[in-house]
Amino acid sequence: MAKAAKTADLRGWVPISAIEVEYSLLQRTTEREILPMADAFGLGVLGYSTLAAAF
């Protein structure tokens, strides 16, 4: 994702504005890995499977 955002920026393409990631009570790696990257690139974050697919 970071590479795609940087490539779009360098080539003058329309920037990526948001990403959709699995973000639930069971899948918390998003907080450590994806959210800091999204913040650095100014991306919006949409979470899916917030209830861990009713686990």
PDBQT receptor file of N, H, CA, C and O in Angstrom, charges set to zero:
ATOM      1  N   MET A   1       0.811  -1.176   0.000  1.00  0.00    +0.000 N 
ATOM      2  CA  MET A   1       0.000   0.000   0.000  1.00  0.00    +0.000 C 
ATOM      3  C   MET A   1       0.865   1.253   0.000  1.00  0.00    +0.000 C 
ATOM      4  O   MET A   1       0.609   2.201  -0.742  1.00  0.00    +0.000 OA
ATOM      5  N   ALA A   2       1.879   1.240   0.834  1.00  0.00    +0.000 N 
ATOM      6  H   ALA A   2       2.086   0.469   1.437  1.00  0.00    +0.000 HD
ATOM      7  CA  ALA A   2       2.757   2.400   0.909  1.00  0.00    +0.000 C 
ATOM      8  C   ALA A   2       3.451   2.640  -0.434  1.00  0.00    +0.000 C 
ATOM      9  O   ALA A   2       3.610   3.783  -0.862  1.00  0.00    +0.000 OA
ATOM     10  N   LYS A   3       3.858   1.567  -1.086  1.00  0.00    +0.000 N 
ATOM     11  H   LYS A   3       3.729   0.638  -0.739  1.00  0.00    +0.000 HD
ATOM     12  CA  LYS A   3       4.522   1.689  -2.381  1.00  0.00    +0.000 C 
ATOM     13  C   LYS A   3       3.567   2.255  -3.434  1.00  0.00    +0.000 C 
ATOM     14  O   LYS A   3       3.964   3.089  -4.248  1.00  0.00    +0.000 OA
ATOM     15  N   ALA A   4       2.328   1.810  -3.418  1.00  0.00    +0.000 N 
ATOM     16  H   ALA A   4       2.005   1.133  -2.756  1.00  0.00    +0.000 HD
ATOM     17  CA  ALA A   4       1.340   2.309  -4.376  1.00  0.00    +0.000 C 
ATOM     18  C   ALA A   4       1.059   3.797  -4.150  1.00  0.00    +0.000 C 
ATOM     19  O   ALA A   4       0.948   4.558  -5.111  1.00  0.00    +0.000 OA
ATOM     20  N   ALA A   5       0.947   4.210  -2.901  1.00  0.00    +0.000 N 
ATOM     21  H   ALA A   5       1.037   3.593  -2.120  1.00  0.00    +0.000 HD
ATOM     22  CA  ALA A   5       0.703   5.619  -2.593  1.00  0.00    +0.000 C 
ATOM     23  C   ALA A   5       1.883   6.477  -3.029  1.00  0.00    +0.000 C 
ATOM     24  O   ALA A   5       1.694   7.560  -3.582  1.00  0.00    +0.000 OA
ATOM     25  N   LYS A   6       3.089   6.004  -2.784  1.00  0.00    +0.000 N 
ATOM     26  H   LYS A   6       3.243   5.124  -2.335  1.00  0.00    +0.000 HD
ATOM     27  CA  LYS A   6       4.286   6.752  -3.166  1.00  0.00    +0.000 C 
ATOM     28  C   LYS A   6       4.426   6.823  -4.681  1.00  0.00    +0.000 C 
ATOM     29  O   LYS A   6       4.791   7.870  -5.217  1.00  0.00    +0.000 OA
ATOM     30  N   THR A   7       4.140   5.723  -5.382  1.00  0.00    +0.000 N 
ATOM     31  H   THR A   7       3.843   4.873  -4.947  1.00  0.00    +0.000 HD
ATOM     32  CA  THR A   7       4.223   5.705  -6.836  1.00  0.00    +0.000 C 
ATOM     33  C   THR A   7       3.228   6.688  -7.443  1.00  0.00    +0.000 C 
ATOM     34  O   THR A   7       3.572   7.427  -8.365  1.00  0.00    +0.000 OA
ATOM     35  N   ALA A   8       2.006   6.702  -6.937  1.00  0.00    +0.000 N 
ATOM     36  H   ALA A   8       1.726   6.102  -6.187  1.00  0.00    +0.000 HD
ATOM     37  CA  ALA A   8       0.997   7.644  -7.437  1.00  0.00    +0.000 C 
ATOM     38  C   ALA A   8       1.463   9.076  -7.234  1.00  0.00    +0.000 C 
ATOM     39  O   ALA A   8       1.276   9.922  -8.109  1.00  0.00    +0.000 OA
ATOM     40  N   ASP A   9       2.063   9.349  -6.092  1.00  0.00    +0.000 N 
ATOM     41  H   ASP A   9       2.214   8.662  -5.382  1.00  0.00    +0.000 HD
ATOM     42  CA  ASP A   9       2.548  10.695  -5.800  1.00  0.00    +0.000 C 
ATOM     43  C   ASP A   9       3.687  11.087  -6.750  1.00  0.00    +0.000 C 
ATOM     44  O   ASP A   9       3.687  12.191  -7.295  1.00  0.00    +0.000 OA
ATOM     45  N   LEU A  10       4.636  10.202  -6.945  1.00  0.00    +0.000 N 
ATOM     46  H   LEU A  10       4.636   9.305  -6.502  1.00  0.00    +0.000 HD
ATOM     47  CA  LEU A  10       5.792  10.509  -7.787  1.00  0.00    +0.000 C 
ATOM     48  C   LEU A  10       5.427  10.701  -9.261  1.00  0.00    +0.000 C 
ATOM     49  O   LEU A  10       6.043  11.506  -9.960  1.00  0.00    +0.000 OA
ATOM     50  N   ARG A  11       4.428   9.959  -9.723  1.00  0.00    +0.000 N 
ATOM     51  H   ARG A  11       3.928   9.305  -9.155  1.00  0.00    +0.000 HD
ATOM     52  CA  ARG A  11       4.052  10.030 -11.143  1.00  0.00    +0.000 C 
ATOM     53  C   ARG A  11       2.951  11.045 -11.427  1.00  0.00    +0.000 C 
ATOM     54  O   ARG A  11       2.565  11.236 -12.580  1.00  0.00    +0.000 OA
ATOM     55  N   GLY A  12       2.445  11.697 -10.383  1.00  0.00    +0.000 N 
ATOM     56  H   GLY A  12       2.759  11.542  -9.447  1.00  0.00    +0.000 HD
ATOM     57  CA  GLY A  12       1.407  12.699 -10.588  1.00  0.00    +0.000 C 
ATOM     58  C   GLY A  12       0.033  12.123 -10.838  1.00  0.00    +0.000 C 
ATOM     59  O   GLY A  12      -0.839  12.805 -11.376  1.00  0.00    +0.000 OA
ATOM     60  N   TRP A  13      -0.172  10.869 -10.453  1.00  0.00    +0.000 N 
ATOM     61  H   TRP A  13       0.537  10.314 -10.017  1.00  0.00    +0.000 HD
ATOM     62  CA  TRP A  13      -1.478  10.235 -10.617  1.00  0.00    +0.000 C 
ATOM     63  C   TRP A  13      -2.415  10.685  -9.513  1.00  0.00    +0.000 C 
ATOM     64  O   TRP A  13      -1.996  11.302  -8.534  1.00  0.00    +0.000 OA
ATOM     65  N   VAL A  14      -3.683  10.367  -9.685  1.00  0.00    +0.000 N 
ATOM     66  H   VAL A  14      -4.023   9.865 -10.481  1.00  0.00    +0.000 HD
ATOM     67  CA  VAL A  14      -4.669  10.659  -8.645  1.00  0.00    +0.000 C 
ATOM     68  C   VAL A  14      -4.255   9.898  -7.385  1.00  0.00    +0.000 C 
ATOM     69  O   VAL A  14      -4.032   8.688  -7.442  1.00  0.00    +0.000 OA
ATOM     70  N   PRO A  15      -4.151  10.583  -6.266  1.00  0.00    +0.000 N 
ATOM     71  CA  PRO A  15      -3.675   9.904  -5.058  1.00  0.00    +0.000 C 
ATOM     72  C   PRO A  15      -4.695   8.930  -4.483  1.00  0.00    +0.000 C 
ATOM     73  O   PRO A  15      -5.904   9.091  -4.652  1.00  0.00    +0.000 OA
ATOM     74  N   ILE A  16      -4.187   7.942  -3.816  1.00  0.00    +0.000 N 
ATOM     75  H   ILE A  16      -3.205   7.811  -3.678  1.00  0.00    +0.000 HD
ATOM     76  CA  ILE A  16      -5.045   7.009  -3.081  1.00  0.00    +0.000 C 
ATOM     77  C   ILE A  16      -5.599   7.774  -1.886  1.00  0.00    +0.000 C 
ATOM     78  O   ILE A  16      -4.843   8.432  -1.171  1.00  0.00    +0.000 OA
ATOM     79  N   SER A  17      -6.894   7.699  -1.661  1.00  0.00    +0.000 N 
ATOM     80  H   SER A  17      -7.508   7.165  -2.242  1.00  0.00    +0.000 HD
ATOM     81  CA  SER A  17      -7.478   8.492  -0.584  1.00  0.00    +0.000 C 
ATOM     82  C   SER A  17      -7.927   7.654   0.601  1.00  0.00    +0.000 C 
ATOM     83  O   SER A  17      -8.078   8.183   1.703  1.00  0.00    +0.000 OA
ATOM     84  N   ALA A  18      -8.145   6.357   0.401  1.00  0.00    +0.000 N 
ATOM     85  H   ALA A  18      -8.023   5.927  -0.494  1.00  0.00    +0.000 HD
ATOM     86  CA  ALA A  18      -8.617   5.516   1.502  1.00  0.00    +0.000 C 
ATOM     87  C   ALA A  18      -8.237   4.062   1.250  1.00  0.00    +0.000 C 
ATOM     88  O   ALA A  18      -8.000   3.650   0.115  1.00  0.00    +0.000 OA
ATOM     89  N   ILE A  19      -8.186   3.294   2.337  1.00  0.00    +0.000 N 
ATOM     90  H   ILE A  19      -8.379   3.629   3.259  1.00  0.00    +0.000 HD
ATOM     91  CA  ILE A  19      -7.940   1.861   2.249  1.00  0.00    +0.000 C 
ATOM     92  C   ILE A  19      -8.972   1.139   3.102  1.00  0.00    +0.000 C 
ATOM     93  O   ILE A  19      -9.492   1.694   4.070  1.00  0.00    +0.000 OA
ATOM     94  N   GLU A  20      -9.258  -0.086   2.739  1.00  0.00    +0.000 N 
ATOM     95  H   GLU A  20      -8.835  -0.537   1.952  1.00  0.00    +0.000 HD
ATOM     96  CA  GLU A  20     -10.195  -0.914   3.501  1.00  0.00    +0.000 C 
ATOM     97  C   GLU A  20      -9.424  -2.111   4.053  1.00  0.00    +0.000 C 
ATOM     98  O   GLU A  20      -8.811  -2.870   3.302  1.00  0.00    +0.000 OA
ATOM     99  N   VAL A  21      -9.464  -2.265   5.361  1.00  0.00    +0.000 N 
ATOM    100  H   VAL A  21      -9.962  -1.649   5.971  1.00  0.00    +0.000 HD
ATOM    101  CA  VAL A  21      -8.691  -3.312   6.021  1.00  0.00    +0.000 C 
ATOM    102  C   VAL A  21      -9.547  -4.052   7.039  1.00  0.00    +0.000 C 
ATOM    103  O   VAL A  21     -10.517  -3.510   7.570  1.00  0.00    +0.000 OA
ATOM    104  N   GLU A  22      -9.168  -5.305   7.301  1.00  0.00    +0.000 N 
ATOM    105  H   GLU A  22      -8.380  -5.745   6.869  1.00  0.00    +0.000 HD
ATOM    106  CA  GLU A  22      -9.836  -6.053   8.365  1.00  0.00    +0.000 C 
ATOM    107  C   GLU A  22      -9.432  -5.432   9.697  1.00  0.00    +0.000 C 
ATOM    108  O   GLU A  22      -8.246  -5.296   9.997  1.00  0.00    +0.000 OA
ATOM    109  N   TYR A  23     -10.419  -5.062  10.482  1.00  0.00    +0.000 N 
ATOM    110  H   TYR A  23     -11.383  -5.172  10.238  1.00  0.00    +0.000 HD
ATOM    111  CA  TYR A  23     -10.148  -4.411  11.759  1.00  0.00    +0.000 C 
ATOM    112  C   TYR A  23     -11.227  -4.847  12.740  1.00  0.00    +0.000 C 
ATOM    113  O   TYR A  23     -12.371  -4.402  12.654  1.00  0.00    +0.000 OA
ATOM    114  N   SER A  24     -10.863  -5.707  13.660  1.00  0.00    +0.000 N 
ATOM    115  H   SER A  24      -9.933  -6.068  13.730  1.00  0.00    +0.000 HD
ATOM    116  CA  SER A  24     -11.839  -6.242  14.596  1.00  0.00    +0.000 C 
ATOM    117  C   SER A  24     -11.205  -6.413  15.965  1.00  0.00    +0.000 C 
ATOM    118  O   SER A  24     -10.024  -6.126  16.161  1.00  0.00    +0.000 OA
ATOM    119  N   LEU A  25     -11.996  -6.876  16.893  1.00  0.00    +0.000 N 
ATOM    120  H   LEU A  25     -12.955  -7.110  16.734  1.00  0.00    +0.000 HD
ATOM    121  CA  LEU A  25     -11.495  -7.125  18.237  1.00  0.00    +0.000 C 
ATOM    122  C   LEU A  25     -10.483  -8.259  18.261  1.00  0.00    +0.000 C 
ATOM    123  O   LEU A  25      -9.632  -8.310  19.149  1.00  0.00    +0.000 OA
ATOM    124  N   LEU A  26     -10.565  -9.170  17.298  1.00  0.00    +0.000 N 
ATOM    125  H   LEU A  26     -11.257  -9.129  16.577  1.00  0.00    +0.000 HD
ATOM    126  CA  LEU A  26      -9.625 -10.291  17.237  1.00  0.00    +0.000 C 
ATOM    127  C   LEU A  26      -8.410  -9.994  16.363  1.00  0.00    +0.000 C 
ATOM    128  O   LEU A  26      -7.315 -10.480  16.647  1.00  0.00    +0.000 OA
ATOM    129  N   GLN A  27      -8.583  -9.220  15.326  1.00  0.00    +0.000 N 
ATOM    130  H   GLN A  27      -9.473  -8.825  15.096  1.00  0.00    +0.000 HD
ATOM    131  CA  GLN A  27      -7.502  -8.901  14.392  1.00  0.00    +0.000 C 
ATOM    132  C   GLN A  27      -6.996  -7.493  14.684  1.00  0.00    +0.000 C 
ATOM    133  O   GLN A  27      -7.487  -6.533  14.091  1.00  0.00    +0.000 OA
ATOM    134  N   ARG A  28      -6.022  -7.347  15.590  1.00  0.00    +0.000 N 
ATOM    135  H   ARG A  28      -5.623  -8.127  16.072  1.00  0.00    +0.000 HD
ATOM    136  CA  ARG A  28      -5.566  -6.038  16.046  1.00  0.00    +0.000 C 
ATOM    137  C   ARG A  28      -4.248  -5.586  15.407  1.00  0.00    +0.000 C 
ATOM    138  O   ARG A  28      -3.740  -4.521  15.757  1.00  0.00    +0.000 OA
ATOM    139  N   THR A  29      -3.683  -6.367  14.482  1.00  0.00    +0.000 N 
ATOM    140  H   THR A  29      -4.096  -7.233  14.198  1.00  0.00    +0.000 HD
ATOM    141  CA  THR A  29      -2.414  -5.959  13.882  1.00  0.00    +0.000 C 
ATOM    142  C   THR A  29      -2.547  -4.672  13.080  1.00  0.00    +0.000 C 
ATOM    143  O   THR A  29      -1.556  -3.989  12.821  1.00  0.00    +0.000 OA
ATOM    144  N   THR A  30      -3.770  -4.344  12.690  1.00  0.00    +0.000 N 
ATOM    145  H   THR A  30      -4.575  -4.899  12.901  1.00  0.00    +0.000 HD
ATOM    146  CA  THR A  30      -4.011  -3.094  11.966  1.00  0.00    +0.000 C 
ATOM    147  C   THR A  30      -3.535  -1.899  12.768  1.00  0.00    +0.000 C 
ATOM    148  O   THR A  30      -3.000  -0.945  12.203  1.00  0.00    +0.000 OA
ATOM    149  N   GLU A  31      -3.724  -1.939  14.081  1.00  0.00    +0.000 N 
ATOM    150  H   GLU A  31      -4.158  -2.713  14.540  1.00  0.00    +0.000 HD
ATOM    151  CA  GLU A  31      -3.332  -0.807  14.920  1.00  0.00    +0.000 C 
ATOM    152  C   GLU A  31      -1.830  -0.571  14.911  1.00  0.00    +0.000 C 
ATOM    153  O   GLU A  31      -1.386   0.575  14.983  1.00  0.00    +0.000 OA
ATOM    154  N   ARG A  32      -1.054  -1.617  14.825  1.00  0.00    +0.000 N 
ATOM    155  H   ARG A  32      -1.414  -2.548  14.766  1.00  0.00    +0.000 HD
ATOM    156  CA  ARG A  32       0.402  -1.484  14.876  1.00  0.00    +0.000 C 
ATOM    157  C   ARG A  32       1.020  -1.225  13.510  1.00  0.00    +0.000 C 
ATOM    158  O   ARG A  32       2.033  -0.533  13.413  1.00  0.00    +0.000 OA
ATOM    159  N   GLU A  33       0.429  -1.766  12.460  1.00  0.00    +0.000 N 
ATOM    160  H   GLU A  33      -0.394  -2.329  12.539  1.00  0.00    +0.000 HD
ATOM    161  CA  GLU A  33       1.071  -1.720  11.154  1.00  0.00    +0.000 C 
ATOM    162  C   GLU A  33       0.390  -0.781  10.158  1.00  0.00    +0.000 C 
ATOM    163  O   GLU A  33       1.054   0.042   9.528  1.00  0.00    +0.000 OA
ATOM    164  N   ILE A  34      -0.898  -0.899  10.018  1.00  0.00    +0.000 N 
ATOM    165  H   ILE A  34      -1.437  -1.568  10.529  1.00  0.00    +0.000 HD
ATOM    166  CA  ILE A  34      -1.601  -0.177   8.952  1.00  0.00    +0.000 C 
ATOM    167  C   ILE A  34      -1.953   1.258   9.342  1.00  0.00    +0.000 C 
ATOM    168  O   ILE A  34      -1.756   2.174   8.544  1.00  0.00    +0.000 OA
ATOM    169  N   LEU A  35      -2.465   1.466  10.541  1.00  0.00    +0.000 N 
ATOM    170  H   LEU A  35      -2.625   0.722  11.189  1.00  0.00    +0.000 HD
ATOM    171  CA  LEU A  35      -2.885   2.812  10.924  1.00  0.00    +0.000 C 
ATOM    172  C   LEU A  35      -1.744   3.835  10.922  1.00  0.00    +0.000 C 
ATOM    173  O   LEU A  35      -1.950   4.959  10.463  1.00  0.00    +0.000 OA
ATOM    174  N   PRO A  36      -0.555   3.493  11.414  1.00  0.00    +0.000 N 
ATOM    175  CA  PRO A  36       0.539   4.474  11.313  1.00  0.00    +0.000 C 
ATOM    176  C   PRO A  36       0.904   4.817   9.866  1.00  0.00    +0.000 C 
ATOM    177  O   PRO A  36       1.196   5.971   9.554  1.00  0.00    +0.000 OA
ATOM    178  N   MET A  37       0.885   3.810   8.982  1.00  0.00    +0.000 N 
ATOM    179  H   MET A  37       0.648   2.872   9.235  1.00  0.00    +0.000 HD
ATOM    180  CA  MET A  37       1.177   4.053   7.572  1.00  0.00    +0.000 C 
ATOM    181  C   MET A  37       0.104   4.935   6.949  1.00  0.00    +0.000 C 
ATOM    182  O   MET A  37       0.416   5.865   6.204  1.00  0.00    +0.000 OA
ATOM    183  N   ALA A  38      -1.160   4.647   7.251  1.00  0.00    +0.000 N 
ATOM    184  H   ALA A  38      -1.413   3.892   7.856  1.00  0.00    +0.000 HD
ATOM    185  CA  ALA A  38      -2.259   5.442   6.706  1.00  0.00    +0.000 C 
ATOM    186  C   ALA A  38      -2.164   6.892   7.185  1.00  0.00    +0.000 C 
ATOM    187  O   ALA A  38      -2.410   7.823   6.417  1.00  0.00    +0.000 OA
ATOM    188  N   ASP A  39      -1.812   7.073   8.432  1.00  0.00    +0.000 N 
ATOM    189  H   ASP A  39      -1.612   6.317   9.055  1.00  0.00    +0.000 HD
ATOM    190  CA  ASP A  39      -1.657   8.419   8.978  1.00  0.00    +0.000 C 
ATOM    191  C   ASP A  39      -0.531   9.167   8.276  1.00  0.00    +0.000 C 
ATOM    192  O   ASP A  39      -0.671  10.349   7.963  1.00  0.00    +0.000 OA
ATOM    193  N   ALA A  40       0.570   8.493   8.030  1.00  0.00    +0.000 N 
ATOM    194  H   ALA A  40       0.683   7.533   8.284  1.00  0.00    +0.000 HD
ATOM    195  CA  ALA A  40       1.716   9.123   7.370  1.00  0.00    +0.000 C 
ATOM    196  C   ALA A  40       1.384   9.571   5.951  1.00  0.00    +0.000 C 
ATOM    197  O   ALA A  40       1.902  10.589   5.491  1.00  0.00    +0.000 OA
ATOM    198  N   PHE A  41       0.534   8.832   5.257  1.00  0.00    +0.000 N 
ATOM    199  H   PHE A  41       0.113   8.006   5.631  1.00  0.00    +0.000 HD
ATOM    200  CA  PHE A  41       0.160   9.175   3.884  1.00  0.00    +0.000 C 
ATOM    201  C   PHE A  41      -1.154   9.955   3.799  1.00  0.00    +0.000 C 
ATOM    202  O   PHE A  41      -1.585  10.317   2.704  1.00  0.00    +0.000 OA
ATOM    203  N   GLY A  42      -1.791  10.216   4.936  1.00  0.00    +0.000 N 
ATOM    204  H   GLY A  42      -1.441   9.922   5.826  1.00  0.00    +0.000 HD
ATOM    205  CA  GLY A  42      -3.051  10.954   4.930  1.00  0.00    +0.000 C 
ATOM    206  C   GLY A  42      -4.208  10.170   4.347  1.00  0.00    +0.000 C 
ATOM    207  O   GLY A  42      -5.097  10.752   3.725  1.00  0.00    +0.000 OA
ATOM    208  N   LEU A  43      -4.214   8.852   4.538  1.00  0.00    +0.000 N 
ATOM    209  H   LEU A  43      -3.492   8.379   5.043  1.00  0.00    +0.000 HD
ATOM    210  CA  LEU A  43      -5.258   7.991   3.980  1.00  0.00    +0.000 C 
ATOM    211  C   LEU A  43      -6.389   7.780   4.986  1.00  0.00    +0.000 C 
ATOM    212  O   LEU A  43      -6.149   7.679   6.189  1.00  0.00    +0.000 OA
ATOM    213  N   GLY A  44      -7.605   7.715   4.489  1.00  0.00    +0.000 N 
ATOM    214  H   GLY A  44      -7.800   7.796   3.511  1.00  0.00    +0.000 HD
ATOM    215  CA  GLY A  44      -8.727   7.304   5.313  1.00  0.00    +0.000 C 
ATOM    216  C   GLY A  44      -8.705   5.793   5.465  1.00  0.00    +0.000 C 
ATOM    217  O   GLY A  44      -8.206   5.085   4.589  1.00  0.00    +0.000 OA
ATOM    218  N   VAL A  45      -9.242   5.296   6.569  1.00  0.00    +0.000 N 
ATOM    219  H   VAL A  45      -9.647   5.871   7.280  1.00  0.00    +0.000 HD
ATOM    220  CA  VAL A  45      -9.253   3.856   6.823  1.00  0.00    +0.000 C 
ATOM    221  C   VAL A  45     -10.685   3.398   7.057  1.00  0.00    +0.000 C 
ATOM    222  O   VAL A  45     -11.387   3.930   7.916  1.00  0.00    +0.000 OA
ATOM    223  N   LEU A  46     -11.107   2.409   6.286  1.00  0.00    +0.000 N 
ATOM    224  H   LEU A  46     -10.537   1.977   5.588  1.00  0.00    +0.000 HD
ATOM    225  CA  LEU A  46     -12.420   1.789   6.439  1.00  0.00    +0.000 C 
ATOM    226  C   LEU A  46     -12.209   0.386   6.974  1.00  0.00    +0.000 C 
ATOM    227  O   LEU A  46     -11.476  -0.402   6.377  1.00  0.00    +0.000 OA
ATOM    228  N   GLY A  47     -12.833   0.070   8.077  1.00  0.00    +0.000 N 
ATOM    229  H   GLY A  47     -13.428   0.711   8.562  1.00  0.00    +0.000 HD
ATOM    230  CA  GLY A  47     -12.690  -1.266   8.663  1.00  0.00    +0.000 C 
ATOM    231  C   GLY A  47     -13.826  -2.183   8.256  1.00  0.00    +0.000 C 
ATOM    232  O   GLY A  47     -14.973  -1.748   8.153  1.00  0.00    +0.000 OA
ATOM    233  N   TYR A  48     -13.518  -3.446   8.027  1.00  0.00    +0.000 N 
ATOM    234  H   TYR A  48     -12.587  -3.800   8.111  1.00  0.00    +0.000 HD
ATOM    235  CA  TYR A  48     -14.560  -4.421   7.784  1.00  0.00    +0.000 C 
ATOM    236  C   TYR A  48     -14.384  -5.579   8.752  1.00  0.00    +0.000 C 
ATOM    237  O   TYR A  48     -13.314  -5.753   9.336  1.00  0.00    +0.000 OA
ATOM    238  N   SER A  49     -15.417  -6.355   8.917  1.00  0.00    +0.000 N 
ATOM    239  H   SER A  49     -16.286  -6.213   8.443  1.00  0.00    +0.000 HD
ATOM    240  CA  SER A  49     -15.424  -7.491   9.831  1.00  0.00    +0.000 C 
ATOM    241  C   SER A  49     -15.160  -7.036  11.257  1.00  0.00    +0.000 C 
ATOM    242  O   SER A  49     -14.387  -7.664  11.980  1.00  0.00    +0.000 OA
ATOM    243  N   THR A  50     -15.793  -5.957  11.659  1.00  0.00    +0.000 N 
ATOM    244  H   THR A  50     -16.421  -5.446  11.071  1.00  0.00    +0.000 HD
ATOM    245  CA  THR A  50     -15.542  -5.383  12.984  1.00  0.00    +0.000 C 
ATOM    246  C   THR A  50     -15.930  -6.302  14.128  1.00  0.00    +0.000 C 
ATOM    247  O   THR A  50     -15.411  -6.167  15.236  1.00  0.00    +0.000 OA
ATOM    248  N   LEU A  51     -16.814  -7.212  13.877  1.00  0.00    +0.000 N 
ATOM    249  H   LEU A  51     -17.236  -7.322  12.977  1.00  0.00    +0.000 HD
ATOM    250  CA  LEU A  51     -17.197  -8.175  14.909  1.00  0.00    +0.000 C 
ATOM    251  C   LEU A  51     -16.579  -9.545  14.645  1.00  0.00    +0.000 C 
ATOM    252  O   LEU A  51     -17.079 -10.566  15.117  1.00  0.00    +0.000 OA
ATOM    253  N   ALA A  52     -15.493  -9.552  13.891  1.00  0.00    +0.000 N 
ATOM    254  H   ALA A  52     -15.086  -8.722  13.508  1.00  0.00    +0.000 HD
ATOM    255  CA  ALA A  52     -14.754 -10.787  13.573  1.00  0.00    +0.000 C 
ATOM    256  C   ALA A  52     -15.663 -11.841  12.960  1.00  0.00    +0.000 C 
ATOM    257  O   ALA A  52     -15.605 -13.013  13.334  1.00  0.00    +0.000 OA
ATOM    258  N   ALA A  53     -16.497 -11.425  12.023  1.00  0.00    +0.000 N 
ATOM    259  H   ALA A  53     -16.543 -10.473  11.719  1.00  0.00    +0.000 HD
ATOM    260  CA  ALA A  53     -17.427 -12.317  11.339  1.00  0.00    +0.000 C 
ATOM    261  C   ALA A  53     -18.294 -13.085  12.327  1.00  0.00    +0.000 C 
ATOM    262  O   ALA A  53     -18.560 -14.272  12.139  1.00  0.00    +0.000 OA
ATOM    263  N   ALA A  54     -18.731 -12.405  13.374  1.00  0.00    +0.000 N 
ATOM    264  H   ALA A  54     -18.515 -11.441  13.526  1.00  0.00    +0.000 HD
ATOM    265  CA  ALA A  54     -19.612 -12.962  14.405  1.00  0.00    +0.000 C 
ATOM    266  C   ALA A  54     -18.961 -14.123  15.160  1.00  0.00    +0.000 C 
ATOM    267  O   ALA A  54     -19.647 -15.043  15.606  1.00  0.00    +0.000 OA
ATOM    268  N   PHE A  55     -17.656 -14.075  15.295  1.00  0.00    +0.000 N 
ATOM    269  H   PHE A  55     -17.099 -13.328  14.933  1.00  0.00    +0.000 HD
ATOM    270  CA  PHE A  55     -16.924 -15.100  16.008  1.00  0.00    +0.000 C 
ATOM    271  C   PHE A  55     -17.439 -15.171  17.417  1.00  0.00    +0.000 C 
ATOM    272  O   PHE A  55     -16.957 -15.979  18.210  1.00  0.00    +0.000 OA
TER     273      PHE A  55
